[in-house]
Amino acid sequence: MNPMTRILLTAFIVITAVMGVGLYVSARDGESAATSQSEGGPQVVRENSHRLNSAPDSDVTFVEFLDFECEGCRAAFPAVEQLRSQYGRQVNFVARYFPMPGHFNGERAARAVEAAAQQGQFEPMYKMMFETQDQWGERQVPADDVFRSFATELGLDMAAWQAAYNSPSTLERIQEDVADGTALGVQGTPTFFLNGERLSIRAYSDLGAAIDRALSE
């Protein structure tokens, strides 16, 4: 692990502990989430959820509700990438939008990523947002031009991207994730679920340990 990754992971753990976004769930909560899916209520994963890795022969699914402007999510990003590298053939990794009201450009960033997703470029834009967060995050001015430059850099059809970025249906797609997360008890980001149950983490290694347990069951 290089020094920068180590620093970011440490920051992730500290932010998680201080801000209270490390996610406690009881067995009863996990049962409620699973039940709600079968009854057509809020779902941890939907058919249209964005999958970063697909493991067709596995029923283990790791889900992150995230905000691209969230510093904790940025700190967790290399940790999630490392998990994907290690478990990508065994675990389904899913990302869901949860822009927080206090982040001026969080919803805009989600719309930018969703607009890219409509051209099959979810993952490149997802990565770009976290890799450049320090350029546009924590600012009280619209980052529309910044996000437009990202779409240009990715070689997207800019007319289609711009139309999707401004489309009410794109915002509705994001709000669907937010509604699910809220109903499932998500209050901050990042929030992780594994096989429908929220994870309580105190260190990065807890995520890998939880995956190992799920794979061994």
PEFEN-V36973 format. One record per helix or strand of 3 or more residues. SS is the DSSP state (@ for helix, = for strand). FROM is the first residue (numbers start at 1). TO is the last residue. If there is no record, write none. Layout:
ss:SS from:FROM to:TO
ss:SS from:FROM to:TO
This chain:
ss:@ from:3 to:19
ss:@ from:27 to:38
ss:= from:50 to:53
ss:= from:61 to:66
ss:@ from:71 to:87
ss:= from:92 to:97
ss:@ from:106 to:117
ss:@ from:122 to:131
ss:@ from:133 to:136
ss:@ from:144 to:153
ss:@ from:158 to:166
ss:@ from:168 to:183
ss:= from:191 to:194
ss:@ from:204 to:216
